[in-house]
Amino acid sequence: MQKFFKISEVSKLLDLVDSKSKKPANHIIRFWGKNFKEIKPVLINKRRYYTEKQIQIIRLIKFMLKDKGMTINGVKNILKDKIN
Protein backbone atom coordinates (compact mmCIF):
# COMPACT_ATOMS: atom_id res chain seq x y z
CA MET A 1 0.00 0.00 0.00
CA GLN A 2 1.42 3.31 -1.08
CA LYS A 3 1.33 6.17 1.39
CA PHE A 4 0.18 9.59 0.25
CA PHE A 5 1.12 12.90 1.83
CA LYS A 6 -0.90 16.12 1.79
CA ILE A 7 0.77 19.18 0.29
CA SER A 8 1.14 20.82 3.73
CA GLU A 9 2.86 17.68 5.07
CA VAL A 10 5.28 17.78 2.12
CA SER A 11 6.01 21.46 2.78
CA LYS A 12 6.85 20.70 6.41
CA LEU A 13 8.95 17.64 5.50
CA LEU A 14 11.04 19.73 3.11
CA ASP A 15 11.23 22.71 5.47
CA LEU A 16 9.31 24.95 3.09
CA VAL A 17 7.75 26.98 5.89
CA ASP A 18 7.21 30.74 6.11
CA SER A 19 9.68 32.04 8.67
CA LYS A 20 7.31 34.65 10.12
CA SER A 21 3.94 32.92 10.20
CA LYS A 22 5.33 29.35 10.49
CA LYS A 23 2.73 28.22 7.93
CA PRO A 24 3.65 25.73 5.19
CA ALA A 25 4.63 27.42 1.92
CA ASN A 26 2.36 25.25 -0.23
CA HIS A 27 2.45 27.81 -3.04
CA ILE A 28 6.07 26.87 -3.78
CA ILE A 29 5.19 23.21 -4.36
CA ARG A 30 2.18 24.19 -6.48
CA PHE A 31 4.44 26.48 -8.57
CA TRP A 32 7.03 23.74 -9.03
CA GLY A 33 4.23 21.34 -9.97
CA LYS A 34 3.30 23.64 -12.86
CA ASN A 35 6.91 23.96 -14.02
CA PHE A 36 8.13 20.36 -13.62
CA LYS A 37 6.21 17.58 -15.35
CA GLU A 38 7.89 15.08 -12.99
CA ILE A 39 5.69 16.32 -10.14
CA LYS A 40 2.23 14.92 -10.69
CA PRO A 41 0.17 14.82 -7.51
CA VAL A 42 -2.84 12.57 -7.17
CA LEU A 43 -5.99 14.69 -6.96
CA ILE A 44 -8.63 13.42 -4.56
CA ASN A 45 -11.58 15.76 -3.89
CA LYS A 46 -9.54 18.65 -5.37
CA ARG A 47 -6.71 18.10 -2.89
CA ARG A 48 -3.13 17.28 -3.87
CA TYR A 49 -1.52 14.13 -2.52
CA TYR A 50 2.10 13.15 -3.13
CA THR A 51 3.90 9.79 -3.06
CA GLU A 52 7.29 9.23 -1.44
CA LYS A 53 8.90 9.04 -4.90
CA GLN A 54 7.45 12.43 -5.80
CA ILE A 55 8.71 13.87 -2.51
CA GLN A 56 12.22 12.68 -3.41
CA ILE A 57 11.96 14.47 -6.76
CA ILE A 58 10.69 17.64 -5.05
CA ARG A 59 13.56 17.38 -2.54
CA LEU A 60 16.04 17.17 -5.44
CA ILE A 61 14.43 20.15 -7.18
CA LYS A 62 14.53 22.16 -3.95
CA PHE A 63 18.22 21.31 -3.47
CA MET A 64 19.16 22.37 -6.99
CA LEU A 65 17.10 25.57 -6.95
CA LYS A 66 17.61 26.78 -3.38
CA ASP A 67 21.02 25.37 -2.39
CA LYS A 68 22.84 25.30 -5.74
CA GLY A 69 21.20 28.47 -7.10
CA MET A 70 20.27 26.88 -10.42
CA THR A 71 17.57 28.16 -12.75
CA ILE A 72 14.31 26.33 -13.41
CA ASN A 73 15.45 25.60 -16.99
CA GLY A 74 18.77 24.25 -15.70
CA VAL A 75 17.00 21.89 -13.32
CA LYS A 76 14.60 20.79 -16.09
CA ASN A 77 17.57 19.88 -18.31
CA ILE A 78 19.21 17.83 -15.54
CA LEU A 79 15.96 15.99 -14.78
CA LYS A 80 15.42 15.32 -18.48
CA ASP A 81 18.95 13.91 -18.83
CA LYS A 82 18.53 11.84 -15.66
CA ILE A 83 15.31 10.25 -16.92
CA ASN A 84 16.78 9.49 -20.36
N, C-alpha and C positions, 0 to 999 in steps of 0.2 A: 504494500500500500504506500503510495507516494504522499508525502506530506506537503501541504500547501501553506504558504505564509502570506498574510495580508500585507499590503503595501506599507502600512505604518510599522509593522514588525520588521520588514526588510530595511526600512530607513533606520530603525534603532540598531539593528544588527550591524549595519555598515557605518554607524556613527554619522549619519546624515541628519543631524538634529540642529535646529536653530539655537544659537548660543544664548540668545536673550530669553526667548519664551520657552525653551526646552521642548518645543513641539517637533515631531518628525517632519523633515523637509520632503514630503511626498512629491512635491512639484518637480524636484530634481529627477526622481525616478521616472515620473510620467514624461518629462522632457526627453530623457535618454531613451525611453521606450519608443518615442516618435522618431528619433534619429538613428537608432540601431535596430535593424531587423532581427538581430539575435535575441532581443528581449521581447518575448511574446507571452504576456500574462494570460492566464485562464480567466475568462470573465464569467462570474456567477452572480446573478442578480445585480448586474452593473458594477460589481466590485472586482478589483484586480487581485488575483492570487498568483504567487510565484513559487516555482519548484526550487529545490536546492541547487540544481544545475544552473538555473537562470540566475540565482543569487551569486553563484561563482562567477558568471559572466559579468554581472553588474559590479561585483567586487573588482574584477580585472579592469573594467572600464573606469571605475572610480580611481583606481591606482594610476592608470595611465593619464587620465585627465587632471586629477588633483595633485598627485605626488610628482609625476614626471613632467607636468605642464604641457602635455601634447594637445594638439587640436582635435576636434571631432573627426575631421577628415583623416588625420593621421591614424587615429585609433581604428576607424573603419577599415583603412587599408591593412592594418596589422591583423584585425579579426578576419578579414577576407582571405588573407594569405594563410592564416592559421587553419581556417576551415578547409581550404583547398590544399 
